[in-house]
Amino acid sequence: MEGTKKHFFNDLSVMLGRSMRHISRSMDTIITVTIMPIGFMLLFVYVLGGAIQTGTDNYVNYLLPGILLIAIASGIAYTALRLFIDVQGGIFERFHTMPISRSTLLWGHVLSSLVSNALSVVIIIIVALIMGFRSPAGILSWLAVTGILALFTLALSWIAIIPGLSAKSVDGAGAFSYPILFLPFISSAFVPTESMPSVVRAFAENQPVTSIVESIRALLSGYSVDNDIWVALAWCVGIVLVAYFFAMRMYKKRV
Amino acid sequence: MQNHSIQVIGLQKSYKQLQVLKGVDFEVEKGSIFALLGSNGAGKTTVVKILTTLLKPDSGTVTVHGFNVVSKPEHVRQVISLTGQFAAVDEILTGRENLIMISKLRHLKNPHQVADELLKRFGLTDAADRRVSTYSGGMRRRLDIALSLVGKPQIIFFDEPTTGLDPESRIEVWKIVKELSDGGTTVFLTTQYLEEAEQLADQIAILHEGRIIANGTLSELKMLFPSPKVEYVEKQPTLEEIFLAIVGKKEDK
């Protein structure tokens, strides 16, 4: 950020508006992002679910937090892709020769990523409601869930900025999301971690997705949240800070 | 008061081991058209990128409109714009949206009015609300140049503005460049077409192997050669002239 701070919010709103137009003109990407998680949800509930012992009678309720995280993890691949296209095309060069606050070019993508992922999440929750998802959670719990999901999206979006800036090809820009997509499977998102072999279980219980899933699940079930929510918040904030630092450093090196 | 829009002294730049610019010096007068000639890979684009604050020089002093590009890049960016080799337009937005976006980023008061005027000036009014991805190459280039004129910058850089354009679009670009210069804007352009430099430039510099090997007006450069012999040759129309005659456009030479 250079001597253009007084225009930061003006520039940011222009960049966000631009990125939102891009998203609204490719609504198919939002559909694409929601199809796989919805497919998993159907598969787990109607095919595999009968054999999975989670100790609850409503498996959709158990499953939904993990499905939402998968949706976000696949949604950010498009965040990286949109940035990649900007970097490759001439438009970033034009922006860089103009007196505008440079970090807004990245923030525009990150904020529009929050909006587009929120849309995907809402679509999936509607499908889950049709499949029998029910929650006794009150407004405050829903707000807390929204907050955690937003923070998770923010963290992953800043991670997505790094391949968006550095990828050499379109495929490379999206590939980073696959390992992240896999994390929910090695967590308590689909089955309780108690059922896993000890090494896997140790990993599952100490990676960010488990604490995030457990917090959201507790909030949506109307249980009191324990320590998990603090662990989840610490992970999200930590990832945001580290990814932001590396993303900005890479950005400054590139330009 | 300083009469130079651009002043470059001892400019050097290397990419890893490869030394692209080995000490480049030149000056560009206010309101003139300056053409930097050179073959592919001569380093023309590198010069443009340094002048437009996209790249930092290794050594040398570069000032644009009196501001040092290294220590005062923000000030430089206030007075310049760049039309690069590849159209710097947003394909997903419409032509009008592109212009409004850039106007807002230049913090102009009436972005819609600015957009309308430029659309009209560049003959894009009918296509204004179509996405740029549907534009032809010539239309894209016109929009690209229109975007560079938003906010009336004092110095405009064109990096190979006509590469890949059809003859009609090329002549259109030449016309725009001349109009800009007539209006007092300083124009810095790079080209590999000798004819283009000859048509447009007040001053021509030739960049070769990292150095400026010749610099002057066209007539000064011509004096570097032995005086011409007079020969009588039947002048055949060039294919370009035939093409333009058939298409019905008048070449404004």
Interface residues (C-beta under 8 A of the other chain):
Chain A: E2 G3 T4 H7 N10 D11 V14 G17 R18 R21 H22 R25 S26 G89 G90 I91 E93 R94 F95 H96 T97 M98 P99 I100 V255
Chain B: T52 T53 L54 P73 E74 R77 Q78 I80 S81 L82 G84 Q85 F86 A87 A88 V89 D90 E91 I92 L93 E97 M101 I102 K104 L105 R106 H107 R131 L147
